[in-house]
Amino acid sequence: MNDPLAIRALATPDETALVDASTGETWTVSELDAAVERTAGRLAALSVEAGDHLALVMSPRPASMRIIHAALRLGAVLVPLSHDLTPPELQPRLDGTDVSIVLCDERTETAVATGTKLPIASVDDPTQDRVQALQTVEAVDPPRHDWAGSDTALLAHTSGTTGDAKAVVLTATNLLTSAIASAARLGIAPDDRWLVTLPLHHVGGVSPVLRMPLYGSTVVLRRGFDPGPCVDDVNEFGVTRVSLVPTMLRQMLDRRGTLPGSLRTVLLGGAPAPVSLVRRCRNYSVPVAPTYGLTETASQVATATTGEAYTDPETVGRPILFSDVTVVDEDGTPLPPGEVGEIVVNGPTVSPRYYGDIRATAAARGPHGLHTSDVGYRAEDGRLYVYNRLDDRVLTGGELVDPGEVVDAVRSHPDVVDAAVAGLDDEEWGERVAALVVGDVDAAKLDNHLRERLAGYKLPRVIGIADDLPRTDSGTVDRVALRERLAVIRESPGPDELSDRA
């Protein structure tokens, strides 16, 4: 497989490839291709070769997009990492992925230089002697890599919602088949403009960047999420597609009421979408498409059409092209439609392994494919419903509680904006159900509301009221931080919170 951007530059050189939403500056496909060629030449001059692991630790900006495509041109393995990581967080990720060189900017230079002794190049003027200024490197003629389907193209870390993040190997075939399958479900158009608001180290953020030359679309790149301006960008730049997590979409609607009519798709993933949010989209004609995906599947597994979402707001739709989904019980035996179990995914979008972790790879594999540790079921018509993580379930007094069911009951209260549920260790019951709730709600009244809807053993024994939920930078609820906050509330409940009730 040859360089997609170079091929696109021959096909549609004058079409717009990139818009910097912060400045309004644009690049045609041929201009971006030339910039990528210069960047690839400079990286080659720094001895970056096919198969080398190149870490990108930068805030989202046009230079990030040039480096992503330059790595592809050279055949280097891209290792995108969050620009918010601290040195102690960076070092194990860099060491664990055998990185050869780190690319940074002025925002991340200090953290990178503190967190590693690897060669470092910055797209800005460096402040430290050991950091090379990329723009001062004399470019050489870069060799172009001919990609085989099995070649590793990307090492993307999982969100780490329940523990340490793992590096997921994504091959050229994984990325290509995911792009094809997404287009088959959502459709593509020559005038598509995709607003990138998710971080570029997240598979949902980097995917539109990688797919741009395949689709012939335009990337409208934001340097950071700000709900009101994001809506304004949709209007100003004629955006037709955007990927969001539920919290981002809710904040955008809160700021502007609805979204501009140019949008064809709001791909909503990263966490289960509250039914109330999907219904809000229906009421305001927002073309929402709830999706379920994983880093390990190069993004989407199942995606609902807007029509499906409007009529059935709880579903994430049917599996996309190439994705074979099975729901299994605790013994790995496939379950019939309607029965809840673990979701298992198979197909060419599924990663072959976790990098450098044979044990985790073996544990995640079974006869039906990748065990996702996500709980849900498939209906008779094939639609998929996703509840929560397998290890999120709470075992209290011998009874197994599904946090998704409790969250739905909490969210049904009119004053609740969002909620998350987890189990806290308990000497008497093994675990106790606990809920962190966002909204202007009285905890005692919420308790009465839940008692009408849930069996006694499912009731949260700790209810905390908060301004927001702890989340990873990919938008999923940070389960470790959630339990920590709930544990603090249990020990010292505030005046509007309830803890350890009978």
N, C-alpha and C positions, 0 to 999 in steps of 0.2 A: 504494500500500500504506500503510495507516494504522499508527499506533503499536501494535505487538503487546501491549505491557504494558498500555496503556489498555484495549484490547479484553479482555484476560485479566481485568482488574480488574472489568469488567462481568459476565463469565461466572462467575468463581469467586472472589469478593472475600475469602472467609474462609479459603481454603486457604493453607497455608504456602508462601511464595515463597523465603525466605532464612533460613538458620541460620548464625550466626557460631560456628564450631566452637570458637573460643578462649574464648568467654564463655557459649555456650549461648543467647544472645539470638536471638529469632525475629521475623520480620516476615511478616504476612499479605500477600496480593497487594495488597489495598487500601491497607495501610500503606506498602508499598514504592512503590506508585503515587503516593501523596501525597508521599512523600519525594522521589521523582524529579521530581515537579511543582515542588516548592520549589527543588530544585537547578537544574532547567532555567530557572526564573524568575530565579535569581541569575546564571546564565551569560548569559541574555539581557540582564540589566541591565549585564553587562560587555561588551555588544556582540557576543556570539557569535551568529552567524546561520547559516542554512542554507548549506552549502557551505564554511564556514570549517573550517580544520584545527585540531583540538583535541588537544594532546598530553597523554597521561596517564602521568605518571612517579611512580608510587606503589606501595608495597607492597600485596599483596592484603589487602583489608579491605572491609567493607560500603560505605564511602564510595566505593570504586572502582567497585562495582557500580552505585551510584546515578548516578555520573558517566557510566558507559557508556550507561545507558538514557536519561539526560538528553540526551546527545549525539544519540542516535537520535531522541528526541522533537523536537529542534530542527532535525534534518537536517544537523548538523555531521558532518564526517568525523573519525572517531576515529583517533588515531595513538598506540597504546599502546607504551610503551618500558620497558625493564628498569629496575627501581629500583636495580640494582647498577652502572649505567653511570657512568663517571667523566666529569668535564666535557669532556675532549678527545674522548670517545666520543659524548657527547650532542650536542655542537654540530653535527657534520656530519649527524646524523640529523634534527635539528630544521631545519637550513637546507635539507637535501635534500628535505624534505617540505612546505616552505612553511607551517610552523605559524604560527598567529595568536596562540595563547595556550597556556600550559603550566599544568597542574594538578599539584600536588605535595602532599607531606605533610611532617611534621617530619623524617622520615628522609632524604628526598631534597632538601629545600629548599636546602641549601648547594651540592650538586652542580649543581642546576638553575640557581640564581642565578649560579654561577660560569661555567656553560657556555653561558649565553645572555643577551641583552639584551631578549628578548621579554617581554611582560606575563606575570606569574606570579600565580597564586592558590593558596593552600594551604587544605586542609581542616582543618588544625590552626592553633594560634596561631603566627603567623610570628615569626621572630627578626630579620628584616631589613626595613627600611623599604620597600623597593621591592616587597615581596611582599604582595599583598592577602589578607586573611582572608576566605575565601569565605562563612563563616557570618555575617559582619557586613554583607554586601551586601544591600540591600533588594530583594527579588524583585519582578519585574514579571510580568504575565500572559504566559506564554511562548506563542508561535505554534507550532502543531503541523505538522510537515512531512508532506506527502503524497509518499511515496517512489515514484519511478519505478524500474523494474527496472534501468535502466542507471546509476542514480546511484551514485557511489562512497560506500560506507558506512564502509570500514575500509582503512587503510594499515598492513599488517602486514609487519614486516621478516623476511627469511629468517634462518635460524640462523647463516649465515656460517661454515659448517664448513670451507670451503676458501678463504676470502678475505673481502672486504668484503660486509656484508649489503646486500641490495637491498630497496627498499620495494615491496611487492606491492599493486596495486590490487585490492580485493575489492568487488564491487558488491552491491546488494541482491539481485539475482538469484543471484549466486554463493552468498551466505550462505543464502538461502531454499532453493535446490535442494539444497545440501549438507545442510541440516537434514532435508529430506524424505527424501533418499537414505539418510542415516544411520538415521533412524527405520524406513525400509523394511527395512533389513538387521538392525538390532538389536531392533526392536520397541520400543514405548513403552507405559507403563502409568500410570494416573492417580496412583498412589502412588509413582512413581519419585523417588528422592532421589539427586542426583549430587554426589559428593564432588569438589570442585575443589582439586587439589593442584598442578597445573602453573601456572607464572606466567601472569598475565593478558595479557601482551604476546605470548604464544605462542598460535597459533591453536587448539591443543588445549586451552588453558586458558580462553580467552575464549568458545569455542563453547558450552559448557553454559550460560554466563551469557546469551548472546544467544538461545539456544534455549528457555530456561526458560518464557517466556510462550507460545511456540508449542506446546510439549509439555504445559504445565500441570504441570511438574515442580517440584521443590524443589532449590535450590542450597545445598549445605552447603559453606561457604567456609572454607578453612584459610588462615591468615596466613603459613604457611611449611611446608615439608615436614619432617617428623620421622617416621621409619618406624614406630616403636612406637605413638606417639599417633595416627598416621593409621589404623592397624588398630583402635585403640580407638574412634576416631570412627565407623568403619563400624558397630561394634557399638552404640555409645551412641545414634546418631542414625538407626539403621535404614537405612543407605545401601544402595542397590540397584545403583548404577553408579559407576564410577570410571575416569578416564583416567590411565595411568601410562606411564613409559618403563621399559625392562627393569631398569635399575639400581635404580630406586625399588621395583619389585615384589620384586626379589631381597632388598633390605634389609628390606622389610616381612615377608617370609617368614622371613628369618633371625631377626628379633626375636620373632615371635609363632608361628612354625611353620606356620600356615595363616591363612586369612582367614575372617571370619564368614559364616554361612550366608545372611544377608540379601542378599548380592550376587547379582545376575543377570548382570552383565557386568563384566569387567575389560578395558577397551579398552587394548591394549598396542601402543604405537607409538613414533615418534621415532627409533628405531634398530632394526636387525634383532634379533629375539628369539632368544637362544641356544636350541637344541633342548633342552638340558638343563633350562632354565628352564620351557619349555612342558611337558615331561614331568613336572617337579616339580609343576606346577599340576594336571596330570591325576591324579597319584598322591594329591593332597590335595583333589581335587574343587573346585579353584578355577576358576570359569567364565571362563577366559581367552579373549580374542578378538583374536589378533594382527592388526594393521592396518598398511597402508601408505598414507601420505598426504603432502601437501605444503602449505606455506603457499600456493603458487600454485593449489591446488585447494580452498581453504577447508576443509581437513582431509582426510577420507578419500578414497582412490581405490579401494582394495580392502580387504575385511575378511573374515576367516575366522569362521565360527561356532565355538562351543566344540567341537562335535562334530568339525568338520573339523580343528581344532587338535589334539585328542586323537589322532586317527588319522593325521594328517599334520602333524607339528609344524614342518616347514620352510616351509609355505605361509602366505601372508597372505590366502588366500581368493580369491574371485572378485570382479571389479569390482562396485562398488555401482551402484545405479540412476543412470542418466544418464552414467556414466563409460565412455567408449570407449577401450580400451587396446590399443595396437599395439606390438609389439617389432620394432625395425628394426636393420639393419646399419649400418656406418660410412657408407654412401652414402645412408641413409635409406630403403632398400628393405625392405618388410615381410618378416619371417622366419616360417617355418612353426613350428608348435608344437614345443617342446622345444629350439629353438636359442636360444642366449644372445645378447642384444643390448641396445640402449638402449630403455628404456621411454618411450613417447610416449602422452600422455593428451589426450583431447578431450571436450568436453561443456560444459554450462552452468555447471558448478562451476569451470571453469578461468578464472583471471584474464585480463582482456583485455590487460594490459600491466604493465610495471614503471614506477613513477612517475618521470617525468622522465628516462627512460633508453631512448631510441628504439633505440639500438644493441643493448642487452641484450635488448629485446623482440623485435627482428628476428632476433637470433641464436637465440632460444629457440623460434621458431615454424617449423613445417614443414607440408607438405601433410596430415600425419596428426594435427597438433595440437601440444601443448607438449612439447618435448624436455626430459625431466626430468634428464638426465645420470646417471640411475640404471641399473644393469645388472641384468638378470634374464631370465626367460623365462616363457612360458605353456605349460601342459600341454595335452594334447588335450581334457581335460574343462573347460578354461577357468581353472583355478586359476593364480594368479600366484605367482612365486617371485622374491624380490629379494635380490641379493647385495651390491652396494656401489655407490659413485659411479663414474661413467665415468672421471673423472680420478684416481681412486684406483688404477687398474690400474698395475702396475709393469712397465716394459720393461727387462729385464736380459739383456745379451748377445744381443739380438735376439729373446728369448723374452718373450711377454706373460704375466704372472702375475696371476691374479684374487685379490685379497686375501681375498675371502670364502671361497674354498677353503682358503687357508692358515689363516684364523681358525678354520674348522670343525675342521681337523686339530689345531690348538693346543688348542681347547676339548675335544677328545676325550680329552685327558689327565685322569685323575681328580682331580688336584690343582689344576687350572686353574679359576678362578672366571669370569674374563672375559679378553678379549684384543682387541687392535687391531693391524692390520698396515698398513704404509706403505712407500713406496720412498724411499731416501736416495740423493742424487747420488753417483756413483762414476766416477772418471776412466777406469777400465779397462772396466767393464761397462755404463756409462750410468747404471744404478741398481742398488741392492742391496735385497733384501727385508729388512725389519726388523720385529720384533714387540715390543710392550709387553704384558706378561702380568701379570694380577692373580691371586694365589694363593700358597700355600705350596709352591712347586715349585722343584726344583733345575734350573738352566738346562741343565746338561750332560745330565741324564736326559731333559729335555724334548727336547733336540736328538736324542737316540737314538730317542725316541718318534716324532719327525717323520720321521726318515730311513726309517722303515718304512712311511710313508704318503704321502710327497711325493717327486716327482722332484727331482733335485739342484738344478736351477735355481730351484725354488720354495722351497727351504729358507731360512728367515731367517738372514741372515749376522750380524745383531745381534739379541740377545734381552735385553730388560731386564725385571726383576721390579719391580713397583710395587704400592703400596697401592690405587691406583685409576687409572682412565683419565681423561685430560683431556676434559672435556665442555663443551659450550655450555650455557646455562641452559635450553635446551629438551630437553636430555638426549642429543643426538647427540654423537658423538665429534668433538672439535675437531681437525680434521686438521692445521691449522697448528701448534697446540701439541703435538700428537702427534709430528710430525716434529722439532720443536725438542727435545723430551725425548729422542727416540731419537738425535738427532745428538750430544747431550751424552753419552749412554751410550756411543756409538761412540768418542768421543774419550777418555773416562775411565770404562771399565767398572768396576763394583764387583766385590767378591769372588764374588757369586752371579750375575754376568751374563756373557754371552758376546758378543764383538765381533769382526767381520771374521774369521770362521773360514775355513779352506780348504775 
